[in-house]
Amino acid sequence: MSLPNEDDDERGSDPFGPPAIPTLVACLHCGEEYESYLIERRRERNADGQWRWWWCCATPNCDGRGFGFDILPIDEDWTDEEGNRMWVSDDEEDDDDGEFDLGLDDDDDDEPPDWNRPRKDDGDHPIPY
């Protein structure tokens, strides 16, 4: 995939260009929220010294680039003009207590597992590294 050059239209050939229908977005780098029509097209040198066009965060001195990469829609139900969603959910219910479940069987005792304890089948064999 190549980035747009001077002959390309403003957004058509670049998949990281702002959406055709403006929406509220936020940048992962600076955390600022703004309308997507403010995403700026800047010409900068890349690591090889060649000039390239980039779609950049509208916040001064922020290095966030690309709608759908560093700059994302706020609305989780946002769809592009073709009806494609950007956010995907696994539709699983979250734990009410907010704790991470390791999926281990609960023992009757209240002691935490001893992760340093050798397994029963390990015996006295040395660690192989």
Beta strands, then each sheet from edge to edge (+ up, - down):
strand 1: 24-27
strand 2: 33-35
strand 3: 40-45
strand 4: 51-56
strand 5: 71-73
sheet 1: 2+ 1- 5+
sheet 2: 3+ 4-
end
